[in-house]
Structures are given as structure tokens and as C-alpha cells.
Amino acid sequence: MTDTVERAIKGPSEGEHVTWFSMWFLGAVASFGVVFFPMFHHLVVNRNKHFTREAALEEKIAEYLRRQGKKPPMPAGDLREMNAKTWAASIILIIPVFFLMYYLSRDLRSHEAHEDAFLAAAFPQHLFMPQTIPIKKYVLITILTLGLGGVYWLYRLVNVYNAHFEAQWKVDQEVTRLMEEKDTENPCVKKRFVSHGGDVWGFSRKYNIPLEKVLDFSGPINSLGPSPKALQAVQENAKLIRFYPDPNPVDLLEATAAYVGQGVSADNILLGNGSIELIYMITEILHPPFKAVIPVPSFTEYEKAVLRVGGDVIFVQLPFYFNLETATIKKAITDETRIVYICNPHSPSGTLYSRELILDIAEFCQKKGVIVSVDENYIEFAPNGEGATVAGYVKKYENLFVIRSVTKFYGMPGIRFGYAIAAESLIDKLQTVRLPWSINGLAGVATLAAFRDTEFIQNTKSIIAREKAEFARKIMEIGGLHVFPSETNFLLVKITSPKITSTELKEQLAREGLLIRDCCTFVGLDNTYFRVTVRSALDNQRLVDALKEKVKVPDQ
Ligand SMILES: Cc1ncc(COP(=O)(O)O)c(C=O)c1O
């Protein structure tokens, strides 16, 4: 026999078959069976070809044998052609098992995360749900065991689902119990709509302390006070009060746009009686029933503005360090959502979110026709505020509504001047619900002077940054208190000492003329949090000394 015939008879070596087959099989397991389809297709096609060729060869050999006068063996019978595609497609029957397991695992995980967000919003100290399947690990096990691990995965999946159903019963009972307890335990949550920082008037009356003597750490207003140039402008223009305010204050709109920069023009500016008017205005163009998504804790007035026009609020609990988890927020947005409220820098924590994060949400919401309200009231305090603001993107995202005011950074809460930056189309809609003459003439005059006071702006930035670092360091040194990093002029503090609650602390400090913001009224926080505004070194030291006395647990 020739070499070629010998090789042809033997076919490829066994080793070659094994390598080819195991490589393919590995690929099939790694791809959850998808590669099985071409593998079987290839197998059946080759089988058909092989059998056809073999039948032709048999016929040739039979003829040869007959010529020799010999009887050929019985023919193999009719060749049954297999439809390669149909046979290969039958592999579909096992592929869904893998996908089903994958999706069921993923479903349970996101379902639990969603439930956790709800439970954590209401009861931040409680951990309810069991952990679910670590999907990546199980996929890896399945691949490494060439699919066998899939059986274990299926077993775990069924068990975890059962555990989840059982846990749900217990959680139901526990939630009912906690909700009853919570209402009596934390009555301040009920006060959230009347409680704000900066109630120096009420404080002054209650404790009989003259207004200017109150050491107000509660309202995050620039402790340097208003710009002297703004004060002077108000005095010089007091005579304006005999006129109605200008209904179309072109200079003011242009100056505000120029101040914001970022390519914003006067047509993108809408003025309001403080930013609060704008927060309420934006909900007035929404028609109930609708839902508003609010990552919490956050400024309480967003919720109030939504409820006022008949909308429903969906709270999304922010994690411990208040990072903006865009995936969780996107998940909370449904077809019924009309608005999402983001506060950047975030109040009450002072966290600055990157522009990319906010734009990611804006992009997602634009496709769904959802407005994204971005409250940038504290942006000027943040050293990288210019890099984080989304004011320059209102032309690209017509659903963006950026809110600012001169209340915080310019220290003028009493003048009531706020402004929104938005696309012209959105501003046109808002004009229909706008109250006439809501911005008084003196507010405009003071704002123009303040925007031009570069010395005041520089001083505010440098003094507050310096004092904030010192203040945070000293509070941390006390022990029993955790200060969250802040890009603003305030610090959120968590009481880790069991000695006192934020409500008791506020009460005790008040008797010494020190006013702090008890954060128990924020949805998503509790009575272990309080907020303080950065003031002068002397004032801050007074508060630090008082805190030491009230919070520090004596050494054993
Ligand atoms: C985050 C935030 N947004 C808006 C406001 C409303 O401020 P104003 O109406 O004075 O601009 C406040 C006031 O406390 C606030 O903290």
C-alpha cells in the first residue's frame, strides 16, 4: 500500500482529533454552549459528506470484487442524510438552561439591591436581606469544570430563591414592627417640612439671644457675610423701591450669564425669588400623576415641591459616603418618572460629583423625556466647581435645569435672588407659570455688585478652605465623631459615640447660644448626624470646645 493510501485509511491521528475536539468543547462551555451549534453543525455536515464518499467507495470496491468473481459484502443500505442545521439547532435545548440560571441569579441580585435601597432608606441601621449568588464566581466555576459546576449553580440558585422567600416573611414582620417603633422613636422625621437650617429668628426668640449674637452653624451661609460692595449698592439704590422691578432686566440676565460663563447666554437664564422659587416652578409644569426620583438624603424642599403639585416621590438611598451610584438611580427611573433631583455639591454631605456622572444621568433621562434638576447652590465653594458644573450643557441637554443663587456663597439669604440655567425651550415653558415681579429691584442691584467683587470672591474661597480643614481636623480629634469630606462651606458629622443623639446635642448647644443643624429630619439620615457651617477660627473653636464636653466619652 502506498503511504497516501495508508494515511487515507488510517485517517488523521487520534491526537489530532482529541485536540480539535477538546479545544472546541472548551470554547463551547466558555461561551455557555453557543459554540456547540457550529460544532455540531460541522460534525453532521462532515458525517454526511463522509458517508456519501464512503458509499461511492464501497460501490467501486464492490465492482472490483465482482470483476474478480468474488461476492461483495452486503451494502450498508440507504444512507440517511441528516439535516445538519436542525440537528445542530437542537443544542438550543441546553443553552437556555445556562442563560436561565444567569438571568435568574442576576434578577434576584437586582431585586434584592432594589429592596435593600428601600429598606435602607427607611431603616439605615438595619441589614435585612441575605447576600445573593456571586455570579462571576459561579460562571467561572462552570467554565472551569466544563459545565459540571452548572449543576451546583442550579442547586444554589434554587436554595437562595427559597431563602429569599422565607426571609421576605420575616422582613415583612420586622418592617411592620420597626415602622411602628420608628414613628415614636424618631418624631423629627415628621418635622422635615418645617425644619431647615438657619432658623436664627426662632432661635433668637426661644433662647432670648439677640439675632446678631447667635452663633449660627446651622444655615450654610458664607460666614464672611455679604460683599461690602453689595451692601453699598443696596444703600445707594434704596430709592428703587418706589418702582416695580424691571420685568425684563436685560443687564442682570446678561451679567448673570457672563458670571456663569461656560458658553451660557442671557436666553438661558431664568431668575427666581431665591432658588427655592425655581425648585417649585419646575414642578408646576409637570402634570400629575408622575413620579420624581430623589437620591437621599437631600434638600427637603424637592419632596415638598413634588407633593404640592400632586406628584409621587421615589427616594433612592445614597450609600454611606453619599456617592452618586448612577446605575441605582437609572433603575429607579420608570416610564412614570418626570424629574430627578440632584444636588451638586451634595447637601447635606458636601460631596462634589463629577460632571461625567451628572451628564450620564442627563443623557439617560433625555431619551426618556425626564427633567434633571441639578442644584448647584454650593458650587462656588468647591475648588473644582468650574470643572464639575453642567451649566454649559443646557444647550445640548434640553432636559437639564441647573439651579443657583446668591444665598450661600454671596451670603445674602435675605435678598432672595436665584437663577436657573436651562435651554430656551424649557425656559419658555417655565415663563407660563412664573409670578410677576418676584425678584425685587434691590436683589438685582446687590447681585450685580456682588458678582463683580473679585476680592470678596477670592477671600471667601481661601478663608473658608483654610478654616474648614482646621475645623474638620479638630472635630475628628475629639473622638466619637466622624466628619465627612466636604467641598463646601459645611461639614456633615456622624456621632459614633453612644453618649448623645444629634437632637440632644442641638438642644444642649442651643443653651450656650450655639445653633447646629440636627440632621434627623433628613430622609435617609437619623439622629446620629448633624451639620455645621464653617465660621471664623474663633467661632469654630467655641463649638469644638462645647462638642468635646458633650460628646467625648471619658477614658476608662
Ligand atoms: C441645596 C439647597 N438648595 C436650595 C436652597 C434654597 O436656597 P435659596 O432659595 O435661598 O436660594 C437651599 C437652602 O437651604 C439649599 O440648601
The ligand as a Gaussian input file, in Angstrom:
#p B3LYP/6-31G(d) Opt

LIG

0 1
 C      -29.454000      72.655000      48.496000
 C      -30.283000      73.887000      48.598000
 N      -30.955000      74.311000      47.521000
 C      -31.728000      75.402000      47.574000
 C      -31.850000      76.128000      48.741000
 C      -32.745000      77.326000      48.731000
 O      -31.989000      78.479000      48.875000
 P      -32.446000      79.886000      48.298000
 O      -33.878000      79.828000      47.976000
 O      -32.138000      80.844000      49.357000
 O      -31.617000      80.086000      47.071000
 C      -31.182000      75.714000      49.894000
 C      -31.337000      76.428000      51.169000
 O      -31.030000      75.969000      52.219000
 C      -30.371000      74.567000      49.816000
 O      -29.682000      74.116000      50.873000

